[in-house]
């Protein structure tokens, strides 16, 4: 149970939704066009259930075994699960079988395995290519100039659907600085669409920079700390 110093999941969700609505209004956008992905990694299933009770449907997970336990416990609630972490080959079958989205694709091998292992009867798995927009050695993702080749390969696969791009920029203190990498990702998606792709998703923005991301066209913001609190170990 939340204490006086720990806000409830409902209150936290309301605050984040208000931030999204205000950012959308400032950008002359419809808040309904922005999906809040509640990053529930490391959080117990009862807190995810609390969020579901308050109307949250989309949840992001990084750690497969932890996610599978929650998925199994919440099948009757039908949340929409997003895998937002790096994907190794030995994880593709479970991700293909249990998730609606994978946000961190940076290798064709992984996209192909996800397509091959997607069960019959499920809708295509939605994919985003992860772009290392700032060229940070410590982060996964493709350099921007490598994205076109991977996008052209993924669209030939049968059981996945390339939806867009994802990035986690280097931290910046001011909103103007935060907006620059998000604008670069938006421009990259436009270049892909000019080549004939029909991408509609920019997965960018987290607790500290969602306003800047929305200003530059984010369709999915991934928020964990401001909903569930600090990471549980």
Secondary structure as UniProt FT lines:
FT   TURN            4..5
FT   HELIX           9..26
FT   TURN            27..28
FT   HELIX           31..33
FT   STRAND          35..39
FT   TURN            41..42
FT   HELIX           45..53
FT   TURN            54..55
FT   STRAND          58..61
FT   HELIX           64..73
FT   HELIX           75..77
FT   STRAND          80..83
FT   HELIX           89..91
FT   HELIX           92..98
FT   STRAND          101..105
FT   HELIX           108..117
FT   TURN            120..121
FT   STRAND          125..131
FT   TURN            133..134
FT   TURN            137..138
FT   HELIX           144..146
FT   HELIX           147..154
FT   TURN            155..156
FT   STRAND          160..166
FT   HELIX           175..194
FT   TURN            195..196
FT   STRAND          201..203
FT   TURN            207..209
FT   HELIX           210..215
FT   TURN            216..217
FT   STRAND          220..223
FT   HELIX           225..228
//
